[in-house]
Amino acid sequence: MNGGDMADTVTKMMGAAAAQSGANGAKGGEAPLLTFLIDPDGRPQMTAAAAKAIFGRIGADSGGGGLGADIPNLGDRAIRLGPLGLNVLKGDTVIRIIVGPVPGANDKSVAIARAVLPRI
C-alpha cells in the first residue's frame, strides 16, 4: 500500500467511525476517541498526506494550528490534517494522533506527540 492509499484508508475509517459514533447513546451522539498510529517507514505516507492537504486546499490555515497547519517545533515536520489528525514525522517514522471529540483536542494531540517523540 502506498502513502496515498494509506491516507485514503484512514480518512474512510475515521468517516465510518464518526458515522457510527451516535450508536453508543452518548450525549450529543459522539464518543471520545483516541487513535494512535506509528509507522516506522512513514516518510512516503507523510509526503502523500501533506501533498493531499496542499492540493486539496485543506491547508487554508497555515499559521494558527488549525486544519492544514504546520505545527512548529514538533518532530522534523508536523501537520494537522482533519480526519487524519496530527501527523508528526521524525526521521522516517510518522506518528498519527487522532483525538476527538473532546474539548481542546488539538492541544491534547500536541501534548501526546511531545510525550511520545523522545521515545522514538
Phi, psi and omega per residue, in radians:
M1 nan 2.270 3.121
N2 -1.498 3.044 -3.081
G3 -1.041 -0.710 3.138
G4 -1.142 -0.718 3.100
D5 -1.102 -0.706 3.134
M6 -1.125 -0.769 3.121
A7 -1.063 -0.740 3.119
D8 -1.139 -0.688 3.142
T9 -1.108 -0.782 -3.140
V10 -1.154 -0.684 3.094
T11 -1.032 -0.795 3.133
K12 -1.133 -0.712 3.136
M13 -1.078 -0.775 -3.127
M14 -1.189 -0.622 3.077
G15 -1.093 -0.743 3.110
A16 -1.140 -0.700 3.119
A17 -1.121 -0.726 3.127
A18 -1.131 -0.675 -3.134
A19 -1.144 -0.545 -3.114
Q20 -1.624 -0.061 -2.988
S21 -1.108 -0.449 3.131
G22 -1.336 -0.163 -3.060
A23 -1.183 -0.326 -3.085
N24 -1.542 -0.073 3.098
G25 1.365 0.179 3.134
A26 -1.165 2.623 3.114
K27 -0.953 2.291 -3.131
G28 1.401 -0.043 3.093
G29 1.295 0.239 -3.116
E30 -2.196 2.432 3.103
A31 -1.913 2.408 3.055
P32 -1.008 2.510 -3.042
L33 -2.523 2.402 3.003
L34 -2.278 2.100 3.026
T35 -2.034 2.245 -3.090
F36 -2.292 2.058 -3.121
L37 -2.150 2.485 3.050
I38 -2.199 2.229 3.081
D39 -2.155 1.891 -3.101
P40 -1.182 -0.247 3.092
D41 -2.142 0.897 -2.967
G42 -1.687 0.019 -3.114
R43 -0.955 -0.808 3.114
P44 -1.096 -0.621 3.122
Q45 -1.135 -0.727 3.119
M46 -1.129 -0.747 3.126
T47 -1.074 -0.762 3.138
A48 -1.151 -0.723 -3.138
A49 -1.150 -0.735 3.132
A50 -1.148 -0.705 3.112
A51 -1.127 -0.692 3.121
K52 -1.089 -0.687 3.126
A53 -1.142 -0.763 -3.103
I54 -1.178 -0.875 -3.050
F55 -1.389 -0.364 3.087
G56 -1.576 0.090 -3.133
R57 1.021 0.471 3.029
I58 -1.215 -0.573 -2.999
G59 -1.449 0.854 -3.136
A60 -1.180 -0.521 -3.127
D61 -1.865 1.888 -3.065
S62 -1.837 0.075 -3.095
G63 -2.370 -0.244 -3.010
G64 -1.747 0.098 3.120
G65 1.522 0.079 3.128
G66 -1.508 -2.854 -3.079
L67 -0.961 2.188 3.134
G68 1.451 -0.014 -3.060
A69 -1.382 2.449 2.931
D70 -1.302 2.395 3.117
I71 -1.798 1.990 -3.079
P72 -1.246 2.697 3.039
N73 1.022 0.654 3.121
L74 -2.377 1.818 -3.086
G75 1.096 -2.779 3.082
D76 -1.366 -0.555 3.056
R77 -2.803 2.442 3.074
A78 -2.395 2.394 -3.126
I79 -2.527 2.457 3.114
R80 -1.665 2.171 -3.019
L81 -2.224 1.051 3.016
G82 0.838 -2.106 -3.088
P83 -1.169 -0.225 3.063
L84 -1.545 0.030 3.044
G85 1.174 -2.752 3.093
L86 -1.501 2.137 3.135
N87 -1.943 2.153 -3.097
V88 -2.159 2.212 3.094
L89 -1.792 2.270 3.012
K90 -2.384 1.931 -3.018
G91 1.150 -2.175 3.072
D92 -1.715 -0.045 -3.065
T93 -1.619 2.356 3.045
V94 -1.990 2.326 2.939
I95 -1.955 2.443 3.125
R96 -2.149 2.191 -3.114
I97 -2.149 2.077 3.134
I98 -2.060 1.966 -3.089
V99 -2.076 2.258 3.036
G100 2.798 2.935 -0.259
P101 -1.470 2.030 3.070
V102 -2.424 2.637 3.078
P103 -1.041 2.393 3.098
G104 1.242 0.500 -3.062
A105 -0.991 -0.714 -3.128
N106 -1.071 -0.853 3.137
D107 -1.117 -0.660 -3.137
K108 -1.176 -0.652 3.121
S109 -1.160 -0.659 3.088
V110 -1.148 -0.723 3.125
A111 -1.091 -0.713 3.100
I112 -1.102 -0.786 3.129
A113 -1.044 -0.778 -3.142
R114 -1.095 -0.583 3.122
A115 -1.280 -0.579 -3.057
V116 -1.503 -0.676 -3.021
L117 -0.907 -0.736 3.139
P118 -1.111 -0.302 -3.107
R119 -1.604 -0.067 -3.122
I120 -1.626 nan nan
